[in-house]
Amino acid sequence: MSLDFPNSIRRYEPGRGCVSFWGSEASLEVMFQIELDVLRTLSPAVIDGSEGSFLVAFDLNRSAILQAARSAYLKKRGGYHRLSADAFR
């Protein structure tokens, strides 16, 4: 089986400094968080500090974010991964 992202829901979590999203492999749900600083780097022109701007940055970079999430999951299978700038190098 492979990691899929059937649910396009993502959630802004300022207290945790991230946007959370979920993937699944078979019956295992996998939680991912991407740090807000990564979104600032990926889409600096979009970010104004608001919740909406971070979600727009996520959506604009969804393909690259999901690829980084898949790579992180392949390196270490588990139910939780936090994506920092290192995941995009």
C-alpha positions in Angstrom: 0.0 0.0 0.0 1.0 3.6 -0.4 0.3 6.8 1.4 -2.7 8.7 0.1 -4.2 12.0 0.9 -7.9 11.4 0.2 -9.0 14.3 2.5 -8.1 17.8 1.4 -8.8 19.3 4.8 -6.0 21.3 6.4 -6.1 23.2 9.7 -4.3 26.3 10.8 -2.8 25.9 14.3 -1.1 29.1 15.4 -0.4 27.8 18.9 1.6 24.9 17.4 3.1 27.1 14.7 1.8 24.9 11.9 -0.8 23.8 9.4 -2.0 20.2 10.0 -3.2 17.8 7.4 -3.8 14.0 7.2 -2.9 11.1 5.0 -3.7 7.4 5.2 -2.1 4.1 4.4 -4.6 1.2 4.5 -6.3 1.7 7.9 -3.6 3.9 9.4 -4.3 7.6 9.7 -1.1 9.7 9.5 -1.0 13.3 10.9 1.3 15.8 9.3 2.2 19.3 10.4 4.0 21.8 8.2 5.7 24.6 10.1 4.5 28.1 9.4 8.0 29.3 8.6 8.1 26.8 5.7 4.9 28.2 4.3 6.5 31.7 4.6 9.5 30.5 2.6 7.4 28.7 0.0 5.0 31.6 -0.7 6.4 34.8 0.9 4.2 37.1 -1.3 1.0 35.5 -0.1 1.7 35.5 3.7 0.3 38.4 5.6 0.1 36.6 9.0 -3.6 35.8 8.7 -5.0 32.3 8.9 -6.3 32.6 5.4 -3.0 33.5 4.0 -1.3 30.4 5.5 -4.1 28.2 4.1 -3.7 29.8 0.7 0.1 29.2 0.8 -0.6 25.6 1.7 -3.0 25.2 -1.2 -0.6 26.8 -3.7 2.1 24.5 -2.6 0.0 21.4 -2.0 1.8 19.2 -4.5 5.3 19.9 -3.1 4.0 19.6 0.5 2.4 16.2 -0.2 5.6 15.0 -1.9 7.6 16.1 1.1 5.1 14.3 3.4 5.4 11.1 1.4 9.2 11.2 1.5 9.1 11.8 5.3 6.7 8.9 5.7 8.9 6.6 3.6 11.9 7.4 5.8 10.1 6.7 9.0 6.7 5.1 8.9 4.6 6.4 11.8 1.4 8.1 12.7 2.9 11.6 13.0 5.4 13.8 11.1 6.3 17.4 11.4 7.7 19.0 8.2 10.4 21.6 8.7 12.5 23.3 6.0 14.8 20.2 5.9 11.9 18.3 4.3 12.1 20.6 1.3 15.9 20.4 0.6 
